[in-house]
Amino acid sequence: MRKVFQEELTQVGEQLVEISKLVSEAIGKANTSFQIADVDLAEDVITADARIDFLQNSLDERAIDILALQGPVASDLRMIVGALRMSASLERMGDLARHIAQLARLRFPSTVIPASMTATFVKMAEQDQLIAEKLTELLETRDLEVARDILKANTIIDDLHLSVFKAIAAPEWAESPATTVDVALASRYFERFADHGVSVARKVTYLVTGEWQPQAL
């Protein structure tokens, strides 16, 4: 029974990695579609989100079965509960990638962001992509240095997000109301994607150390 239990825990971990890889792929395609108004890539992201949702539901059902049938304790219990919470964050990251792609599709054939904001959003996209890739590495290795890299990338995105809202609130901002809403929404999507990545990183840190530190890694 113990061997079967450990195999089930391993499968839960593998499913988290699989979802993380799909999220990384989704944000990569969403970023490209957003920057160059590629509607085909946007459609790919929107369609593929169903796969992330399916895997999350599958993982959650497996985790709940383990809780009900195996009665895990201590570190094993932390792993199962953590997996449930991490899968929810990863699923939400997939949703946010889909939202970015939907904005790109909505404004096609134009790009969503005015030229004056392009450089800022390119930087945000780069950091989100970094976070997504680092999450997969973190879930595979549980290397807490990788978790710290995720937190650093999130800090950069927070600063960029703040700069976006300062720009659209400035007197010299002259874009249309529709563009202003698009810019604000897009910045929020990129920022929230990173926040969910940090949430996963903190839960992995908790699994490794047994200590919950919500404000630091």
C-alpha positions as CSV (number, residue, x, y, z in Angstrom):
1,M,0.0,0.0,0.0
2,R,2.8,2.4,0.8
3,K,4.4,1.8,-2.6
4,V,1.1,2.6,-4.3
5,F,0.7,5.7,-2.2
6,Q,4.1,7.0,-3.2
7,E,3.4,6.3,-6.8
8,E,0.2,8.3,-6.6
9,L,2.1,11.2,-5.0
10,T,4.7,11.0,-7.8
11,Q,1.9,11.2,-10.4
12,V,0.4,14.3,-8.7
13,G,3.8,16.0,-8.9
14,E,4.2,15.0,-12.6
15,Q,0.8,16.4,-13.4
16,L,1.7,19.7,-11.8
17,V,4.8,19.8,-14.0
18,E,2.7,19.0,-17.1
19,I,0.2,21.8,-16.3
20,S,3.1,24.2,-15.7
21,K,4.6,23.4,-19.1
22,L,1.3,24.0,-20.8
23,V,1.0,27.3,-19.0
24,S,4.5,28.3,-20.2
25,E,3.6,27.5,-23.7
26,A,0.3,29.4,-23.4
27,I,1.9,32.6,-22.1
28,G,4.6,32.4,-24.8
29,K,2.1,32.2,-27.6
30,A,-0.2,34.8,-25.9
31,N,2.7,37.2,-25.7
32,T,3.6,36.9,-29.3
33,S,0.0,37.2,-30.5
34,F,-0.4,40.3,-28.3
35,Q,2.7,42.0,-29.6
36,I,2.3,41.3,-33.3
37,A,-1.5,40.9,-33.6
38,D,-1.2,37.2,-34.6
39,V,-4.8,36.0,-34.5
40,D,-4.0,32.4,-35.3
41,L,-1.7,32.2,-32.2
42,A,-4.3,33.8,-30.1
43,E,-6.9,31.2,-31.2
44,D,-4.4,28.5,-30.3
45,V,-4.0,29.8,-26.8
46,I,-7.8,30.2,-26.3
47,T,-8.5,26.7,-27.5
48,A,-5.6,25.1,-25.6
49,D,-6.9,26.5,-22.3
50,A,-9.4,23.7,-22.1
51,R,-6.6,21.2,-21.8
52,I,-5.2,23.1,-18.8
53,D,-8.6,23.1,-17.2
54,F,-9.0,19.4,-17.8
55,L,-5.7,18.5,-16.3
56,Q,-6.4,20.7,-13.3
57,N,-9.7,18.9,-12.7
58,S,-8.0,15.5,-13.1
59,L,-5.2,16.4,-10.6
60,D,-7.7,17.7,-8.1
61,E,-9.8,14.5,-8.3
62,R,-6.7,12.4,-7.8
63,A,-5.6,14.5,-4.9
64,I,-9.0,14.3,-3.2
65,D,-9.1,10.5,-3.7
66,I,-5.7,10.2,-2.0
67,L,-6.9,12.3,0.9
68,A,-10.0,10.2,1.2
69,L,-8.4,6.7,0.8
70,Q,-4.9,7.0,2.1
71,G,-5.2,9.4,5.1
72,P,-1.8,11.1,4.5
73,V,-0.2,12.8,7.5
74,A,2.7,15.3,8.0
75,S,4.7,16.1,4.9
76,D,2.6,13.9,2.7
77,L,-0.5,15.8,3.7
78,R,1.2,19.1,3.0
79,M,2.1,17.8,-0.5
80,I,-1.5,16.9,-1.3
81,V,-3.0,20.1,0.0
82,G,-0.3,22.1,-1.6
83,A,-0.9,20.4,-4.9
84,L,-4.5,21.3,-4.8
85,R,-3.7,25.0,-4.2
86,M,-0.9,25.0,-6.8
87,S,-3.1,23.5,-9.5
88,A,-5.6,26.3,-8.9
89,S,-2.9,28.9,-9.3
90,L,-1.6,27.3,-12.5
91,E,-5.1,27.0,-13.9
92,R,-5.6,30.7,-13.2
93,M,-2.3,31.5,-15.0
94,G,-3.7,29.7,-18.0
95,D,-6.8,31.8,-17.8
96,L,-4.8,35.0,-17.8
97,A,-2.8,33.9,-20.8
98,R,-6.1,33.3,-22.5
99,H,-7.3,36.7,-21.5
100,I,-4.2,38.3,-23.1
101,A,-4.8,36.3,-26.3
102,Q,-8.5,37.3,-26.3
103,L,-7.4,41.0,-26.2
104,A,-5.2,40.3,-29.2
105,R,-8.0,38.7,-31.1
106,L,-10.4,41.5,-30.2
107,R,-8.2,44.2,-31.6
108,F,-7.0,42.3,-34.6
109,P,-5.7,43.4,-37.1
110,S,-4.4,46.3,-34.9
111,T,-2.2,45.7,-31.9
112,V,-3.6,46.2,-28.4
113,I,-1.0,48.5,-27.1
114,P,0.0,52.0,-28.5
115,A,3.6,52.4,-29.7
116,S,4.4,54.5,-26.6
117,M,3.8,51.5,-24.4
118,T,5.3,48.8,-26.5
119,A,8.7,48.6,-24.7
120,T,7.0,48.4,-21.3
121,F,4.8,45.5,-22.3
122,V,7.6,43.7,-24.0
123,K,9.5,43.8,-20.7
124,M,6.4,42.6,-18.8
125,A,6.0,39.7,-21.2
126,E,9.6,38.7,-20.9
127,Q,9.3,38.5,-17.1
128,D,6.1,36.5,-17.2
129,Q,7.7,34.1,-19.6
130,L,10.6,33.8,-17.3
131,I,8.4,33.1,-14.3
132,A,6.5,30.4,-16.2
133,E,9.7,28.7,-17.2
134,K,11.1,29.0,-13.7
135,L,8.0,27.5,-12.3
136,T,8.4,24.3,-14.3
137,E,12.1,24.1,-13.1
138,L,11.0,24.7,-9.5
139,L,8.4,22.0,-9.6
140,E,10.9,19.6,-11.0
141,T,13.8,20.4,-8.7
142,R,12.4,22.2,-5.7
143,D,15.5,24.4,-5.8
144,L,14.7,27.4,-3.6
145,E,17.1,29.6,-5.6
146,V,14.7,29.2,-8.5
147,A,11.9,30.3,-6.2
148,R,13.9,33.5,-5.4
149,D,14.3,34.2,-9.1
150,I,10.5,34.1,-9.5
151,L,10.1,36.6,-6.7
152,K,12.7,38.9,-8.3
153,A,10.9,38.8,-11.7
154,N,7.6,39.5,-10.0
155,T,9.1,42.7,-8.4
156,I,10.1,43.9,-11.8
157,I,6.6,43.3,-13.1
158,D,5.1,45.2,-10.2
159,D,7.2,48.2,-11.0
160,L,6.3,48.0,-14.7
161,H,2.6,47.6,-13.8
162,L,2.8,50.8,-11.6
163,S,4.5,52.7,-14.4
164,V,1.6,51.8,-16.8
165,F,-1.0,53.2,-14.4
166,K,1.1,56.3,-13.9
167,A,1.4,56.8,-17.7
168,I,-2.4,56.5,-18.3
169,A,-3.1,58.9,-15.4
170,A,-0.7,61.5,-16.7
171,P,-2.1,64.7,-18.2
172,E,-0.2,64.1,-21.5
173,W,-1.9,60.7,-22.1
174,A,-4.0,61.3,-25.2
175,E,-5.2,57.8,-26.2
176,S,-8.8,56.9,-26.7
177,P,-10.9,55.6,-23.8
178,A,-11.0,52.1,-25.5
179,T,-7.2,52.0,-25.7
180,T,-6.9,53.2,-22.2
181,V,-9.1,50.4,-21.0
182,D,-7.1,47.8,-23.0
183,V,-3.8,49.0,-21.6
184,A,-5.1,48.9,-18.0
185,L,-6.6,45.4,-18.5
186,A,-3.5,44.0,-20.2
187,S,-1.2,45.4,-17.5
188,R,-3.4,43.8,-14.9
189,Y,-3.4,40.4,-16.7
190,F,0.4,40.4,-16.9
191,E,0.7,41.5,-13.2
192,R,-1.7,38.9,-12.0
193,F,0.0,36.1,-14.0
194,A,3.2,36.9,-12.1
195,D,1.4,37.0,-8.7
196,H,0.0,33.5,-9.2
197,G,3.5,32.3,-10.1
198,V,4.7,33.7,-6.8
199,S,1.9,31.9,-5.0
200,V,3.1,28.6,-6.5
201,A,6.7,29.4,-5.6
202,R,5.8,30.1,-2.0
203,K,3.9,26.8,-1.7
204,V,6.8,24.9,-3.0
205,T,9.0,26.7,-0.5
206,Y,6.6,25.6,2.2
207,L,6.8,22.0,1.0
208,V,10.6,22.1,1.2
209,T,11.0,23.9,4.5
210,G,7.8,23.2,6.3
211,E,7.7,26.9,7.1
212,W,5.1,29.4,5.8
213,Q,6.6,32.8,4.9
214,P,3.9,34.7,2.9
215,Q,6.0,37.8,2.6
216,A,9.4,36.4,1.6
217,L,11.2,33.6,0.0
